Structure formats: structure tokens, C-alpha cells
Amino acid sequence: MAPTPRTNAQAALVDSLNALLADSFALYVKTKNFHWHVRGPQFRDLHLLFDEQAAEIFALSDLIAERVRKNGAATLTSLAALDGKSRIKGQDDSSLSAEAMISELLADNRTYIEGIRQTKAAAGDAGDNATEGLAYDWTDQAEQRVWFLSQLLA
């Protein structure tokens, strides 16, 4: 049986979900990187916070990928594809200060929220109520990360 052809709205949703998947992996790796490399007087608290946030982000990646598959499409399948689609850039500097790490994660989580909002809008256009509903939870989780990180810089 041949796959059902996708409408433009469905194709846009899949593209948006795959971009969000790429962002999830980039944000996960960066958060985990900072977990491994944070140092200074807030080490213990930040080490634990970054680890908690990384685990939350990693769990979202599977939910996002499953929405792509449930929409009858393929997910991004390689690190190169993920990197090429992500709006969140990697960070190779392992000597950043804790404050610089927090600032970078704060900005990246704000970018992530914007990606979720774009995906939510695309889901609405495609009539995908399930993805649209999940986007509310994803946004809430990301907004909590932004709140926690912003309070560290206050």
C-alpha cells in the first residue's frame, strides 16, 4: 500500500518537527557539555541543574521524533542532518565561565521556545491536534528552564 500523499501543511509540520528534533539534540548536547565542564562556586548546583535539564530535553526528543513518524514521515537520521537543521549552535569551548554557560543556555532555550511555537502553529495549520496539544507541555517545560536559568543571572 502506497503512503498517503501529504498536503503542503503536513509537509511543513514534518519539516518543523524535524527542526525541533534537531534543536532538541543540539540543546541536549550543549546542556550536557556544560554539565560536564561547569566549575566555580556554584559547581554542585549547576552541575545538578544542567543534568536535570539535559535529561528533560533528551526525553522530549523521542516524543518529537514519534510525532514525525505518526505523521507518516521519516525523522532526521544522522548527526550531520541534525546539525544542518538546528537553529541552536554547538559550543566547543570547555573553559566558559558558569555565567557564560547560563547565558548561552538561556538564549538557546528561548530559541527553542520559538521553535516550539512555530511547530504548534504548523500543527494547527495541518489539523494535527495531538502535536498542537503536546506543544503546550513542551513550551511549559522550556519556559521553566528559562525561568530557572534567568534567576541565576538576576
Beta strands, then each sheet from edge to edge (+ up, - down):
end
